[in-house]
């Protein structure tokens, strides 16, 4: 049994479950451990290029309007691997190659692999994707062991919030800065586990462009900026897109120094472990008096006040 993973979240979960010996053929955006060991099959025309948030949005919007994909496969490498199973997705054709493009890539292979679309809408769906992966690889027990540990971490957060009778914080998680996108799919569920509520979000649905005036009216107590595909350093380079917006200084989150940058994979990479990491980070950011900063994740988020002060 050899599987290929056309989405980083599946690759991460395969490694988390200790099943990487069954994997070959990944994407250029997969986790570093996989990139060091496995052959890259999925590439992107933007790979290695540096574009601004506004440029990236224009390129992807134009591609979508034209019915084109910016992703492509290395057919020779894929044929040599000859996978039995390929994990793909249909959540977002912007973020990763989708099932339709995958079908076009594999139809001419001598051996037709099974295509398994992992397309979660909420947090429970993400956990179920781990079970789907485990079953497909003949290792269902590994998936249940993996998820049991993660559920224990979530339960610990909820129990702590209840023990302290922590009030819900009014928050916003931002998936893109120019234009501003709210958060969708599983992220609002992460927010809820962490003791917050994001009334601008779209639970179990796509993130959408959100007018700045609407954000000003909502006036979040805590703002977490985690653009899809960006680490905190990359986001910091474009923070001016927000700080120069009218009314920025009047936001409650800004006045109280509760604006934070966070790595995208805590939220927009739907692997079960990284999303639980995200819940623990959010619990600290929403309720720092209750939850200490997760030491192992401290490098994945930073307060905006330290960035703006340095400038």
N, C-alpha and C positions, 0 to 999 in steps of 0.2 A: 504494500500500500504506500503510494506516494501522493501527497497532496500539494497543490500550489495555492497560495493565498494572494488574491488580488486586492486585498484591503489590509491596511496596517493593524486594525483592531483584531482581525482574525489571527494575524501573525502573532500579535502580543499574547492573545489567549492561548495559542498553541504552545508558546514558550512558557507561559505561566503554568500550564498543566504538565510541563515536562515532556511534551510530545514532539519536540523539534526534530527528532530523528526521522519523523514521518513527513517532513516538510522539505520541499525544494521548489523554487520558482516563486519570487515575491515581487513587490513593487519597490520603486526607488524611494518611497517615503516610509518604508517599514522601520521598525525599531532598530537601533544600532547593532544589537547582538545578531540580528538576522542579516543585516547588510554585510556584516563581516564574514558570514558563513555561507550564505545562500546565493543562488544565481538570481539576478534581476531580470524579470520578464516584462513588467509593466513600466513604461516610461511616459514622460509628459513633454510636450513641446516647450513648456516654460522651465523645465528642469535646468538648474544652474544659472538662471537669469534673475536679475534683481529688478522688480517692478514695484511701484508704489501701490498702496491699497486701492486708490482710485483707478490706476491702470489695470490692476488685476481684475477688478470688478467689471471694467469695460470689456476686457478681453473675454472673460467667461460669459458675460451677457451676450456679446456678439456671437460667440460660438454656439451658445444655446439657441439663439434666435435663428441661426442658420442650420440648425440640426446637426452640427458637427461636434466631434469630441476632440479634446486636446490631449487625450491619452491614446497610447498605441502599445502594441505588444511586439516583443522580439520573437518572431515566429520560429526562427531556427533554434533558439534556446528552448522555447516551449516544446517544440517537437522532440528535441533531444531528451528532455526531462520525461515526456510522455506521462503526465500525471493521471492518476485514477480519478481524482476529485479536484475541482477548482472551487474555492470559496470566493464569491463575488457579492455585490450589493446593489440595491435599487433605492437607497435612501436619498442620495444626492449625486447627480451626474457631474456636478461641479467639483466636488471634493475628491472623488475616486472614479476609476473606470467602472461602468455599470454592466449589468448582465447582457444587455443588447450588444454592446461592443465586444464583450467576452465571447458571445455566441459567434460573432463574425470572425473572431480570431481562431476559434477552435474547429469550425465546421470542416476545414480541410485537413485536419490532423488524421493520420492513419488510425489512431485509436481515439475514440471519442470519450472524453472524461465526463463524469457526472458534474453538472453545475449546481452548486448549492448557494442560493442567494440568502445572505444574512442581512435583513432589512428591519432592524428594530425601530419601534416608535417610542417606547418608554423604557424605563429602567428594568422592569421585569422582563421585557423582550430581550434586552441585552444579556441578562442572566440566562435566558432560554437559548440564546445563540451559543453560549458555551456548551450547553448540553447537546445542541445540534452538531457542533464540531466534534465533541467527544464521541457521539454515536457514529458519525461518518468515519472516524478514524479507528473505530473498534475499541475505544477506551472511555466508555461512558462513566465508569466509576471514577476516573481521574477528574472528570468535569464536576461530579457531585462533591468530591473532596475539595476541589478548588473553590466552589461556590459556598460551601459550608463555612470556610474560613472568612470569606468576604461578608457573608451574612452576619457572622459574629461581630465583625467590625462595625457594620451598620447598626446593629442592635445596641452596641455599646454607646454610639453617638446618641441614639434616640433615648436610651435609658438615662444618660447623663443630662440631656435637656429636660426630661421629665422630673428628674430628681431636683433640679434647680428651678423648676417652673419657669423656664426661660421664655420670655415673650418672643413672638415672631418679629423678625426684622423686615422692614420694607426695603427690598433690594432690586437691583437690576444686574443681570449678566449680559454683557455685550459681546456678540459673536463677530462683529466687524465694525470698523471705525469710519469708513468713507465709501459708501454711505453707511450710516449706523444701522445695524441689524440687531433685533432682539434675540433672545434665545428660544429654542424650540426642542422638539422631540423629548429626550430623556433628561435634559438639563433642568427643567422646572422641578422634576422629581428629586434630583440631587439637592436643589435648593430647599425643598420641603424637608428632606431628611436632615439637613443641616440647621434647621430652625429659622428658615426665612420664607418669604413669599415674594414672587416676582409677578406683579400684576400686568406687566408689559409682555410677558412671555406667551408662548404658544405651545402648551403641553401636548405632546404626542403628534405635533405637526411641524411644518417647516418654519424656520426663522424667516422673518420678513423685514423689509426696510421700515424703520420707525422714525417718524418725523421728530426733529430736535425739540420742537415746541411741546410735543407730547411728553417727552422726557422731563422737560422743565416743569410741566404741570404735575407730573407724577412725583418728582423730587425724591429720589431714592435716598434712604439712610446710608446704604452701602452700595457702592458701584464696583463691579469686578469686570475688567476689560480683558478679554481672552480671545482675540481674533483667530478664526480658524486657520490652522497651519503656522501660526506665529508663536515663537518663544518670547519671553518677556523682553529680551534685548531688542528684538525686531519690533515689537510693539512700542517700545520706548522711543524708537527713531521717529515714529509718526504720532506721538502723543499730542503734538501741536495741533493736529486736526481737531482735537476735542478742546484743548485748553484755550484755543482762540475763538471758540464758538461763543456767541452771545449768551450771557447768563451762566456760563460755566462756574464762575466764582460764587454764584448765588446758590448753587446746589448744596443741599444739606450734607451730602457725602463729601463734597469738596471742603466745605467750611469746617467739618469735624475730622478731616484727614482720614476718611474711610473710603478712599479710592485706591484700588489695587490692580496691578497687572498680574496675569497668571498665564502659565503655559497652556497652549490649546489642548494638549492631550489629556488634561485633567477633565475636559468637558466634551470637546467635539470629536475625540477618538473613542468610539463606543466599545472599548474592551472593558470587561467587568472590573478588573483590578484598577485601571486608571480612573474609572469613574468613582470607585470607592475612595481612592486617593483624593479625588476632587471633593467628595462629600466631607472628608476630614479637614481639608484645607478650608472649605467654606465654613464649617463649624467654628474653626478658629477665627476666621475673618468676621463672622457675624457675632460671635460671642467670645471675644478674647479673654474675658474675665473668667470664663468657665473652661475653655479649651486652650491648652498651650499650643504653640506652633509645632506641627509635626516635624520632628528633627530631620527625618529622611527626605522630606519634601520641601525643606526650607529654601532650596535653590530654585524652586518652581514658581514662586510668587514674590512680589515686592510691592511696598507701598509707593504710590505715585508721588507723595510728598518728598521722598528722598531723591527722586529724579528731577523734579522741578526745582528743588532747592539747589541741586548741583549745577543747574544751568543759570 
